[in-house]
Amino acid sequence: MSHDHLTYCHRGATRADDLLTHPPRGYRPIERRVPIGRGRDTYAEAVRAVLSWQVQQRSGIRVDAPRERQLRTGDVARLRIGRWPWDAPCQVVYTIAEPTRAGFAYGTLRGHPERGEELFLVELDGDENVWLRIRAFSRPANWVLWLGYPVLRLMQGVYTRRYERSLLDRADR
């Protein structure tokens, strides 16, 4: 897969504490933080799932990405949602690997129906509660997709809930 240029100018903005109140101009921010279980084993399993694209795969998205190792900054992936007529290419823009926080963010590449960035972060708090945090900012990639913006927003919400359930289903077993 070739490395193209990101389709937005705000690389890493999902790290910003004020993303929800001051998103990049013209972009819609979202943030979801949901509990997915308790304990270090649940945390380790969730981190493995996030860092190997399993959250997306368990949510019904086909992922074409490097599989021989854990993902890293610069990796390019192509996501395909159900019967969607095209791939959604993206690139890992940063990773987080801390004792109680781990995850990654990807940015959109040319051909993706949206422009923006999405972060998938697993957190372990002091009471050993495990959380999944999803942060993003996005907008349609072109004027044709702006016409279908309500549908894009709906789909983003549907898949965000699927991401959350993909880890909850595993934590409950």
Salt bridges, closest charged atoms under 4 A:
ASP18 OD2 - HIS22 ND1 3.65
GLU31 OE2 - ARG133 NH1 2.42
GLU31 OE2 - ARG135 NE 3.10
GLU45 OE1 - ARG48 NH2 3.41
GLU45 OE2 - ARG58 NH2 3.19
ASP75 OD1 - ARG69 NH2 2.80
ASP87 OD1 - ARG80 NE 2.94
GLU98 OE1 - ARG101 NE 2.88
GLU123 OE1 - ARG33 NE 3.01
GLU123 OE2 - ARG133 NE 3.26
GLU128 OE2 - ARG40 NE 3.50
GLU164 OE2 - ARG32 NE 2.71
